[in-house]
């Protein structure tokens, strides 16, 4: 019943509820910012393969094949590694590989490999962010919050075609901006709490109680260490 009410109330009611609780607003802002960078590369990199200077059909094939192992890796990471660390590491790797495409000469196998690795890391981050966002928000606002995260991913893709067009003249405007966007904006995930192993809350109040209990537990642990 809580989930249905949260979904039916819409995004404006969700924003109002989060505005009243700054911790929730910070979570939404951080995950949407990281999602914008990931979406830019996820939707833009397949459009940008024409700027690699190598075989177009082979590049498209490699990008398509990267989707399947990224799904498997996402499943493995979600089961064994913290969500926050995974997002930061994957976006950083995607950023480095995308920036490497600027330095590597056109038409070489190394440039194609760097592009495929960047897209692979971005696909994995894309999957994890969607699952991570589900765990970040209570049931009462989850549907609308996850919907806004998806919109941030799509908005990142909206900016991609313009950068791809600029990249035809100079590769930095495509690969370089993609790398900086996903690498830097992905760092906003550091502001998010870790959700691995935690039960999901039904209401905002329940989530606040859990946050307070976790903070008290951390203070007790630090006191014991001292």
C-alpha positions, 0 to 999 in steps of 0.5 A: 500500500505504501509503494502504491501511494508513493507512486500515485502521488507523483514526483512533486509530492516526492520532492516535497517530502524530500525537501522537508528532509534534507538527508533525502534531498542530498541522496536524490541530488547525488544519485541523479548527478552521478546518473547524468554522467553515466547516462551521457556515456551509456547513450553517447558512446555507441553514437561516437564509434564513428569517431574512432577512425576504425572499422565501424561495423566491428566497433558497433559489434564489440559495443553490443557484445559488451552489454551481456558480460556487464550484466553478469558483472553487475550481478556479481558486484551487487552480491559481493561488493559495496554499491558505493565503491562499485559505482565510484570505481566503475565511473572512474575506470570509464572516465580514464578509458574514455580519456585514453581514447583522446591520446591514442591515435585514430584507427588503432586497436588500442583506441578501440579497446579503450572505447569498449572498456569505457562502455563496458564499465559504464554499462555496469555502472548503469545497472548498479545505479538503477539497483542502488537507487531502489535501496536508497529510498523508502517505499513511500517515495521509491517509485518516484525517486527511481523514476527521477534517477531514470530521467537523469540517465536519459537527460545525460543521453540528450547532451550526447549527440551534440558532443558526438557531432563536435567530436568529429572535428576534435576528439576531445569534445566527445571522448574527452568530455565523456571521460570527464563527465562520467569520472567527475560526476561519478564521485558524487556517489561518495556522498551516498550511504552504503545499502549493502546488507541493509533492509529497505524501509517503508517510510521516511521516518523508519529510514531516519530511525535507521540512520540515527541508529547507525550513527550511534553505532559508529560513535560507540565503535569509535569510542571503543577504539579510543 
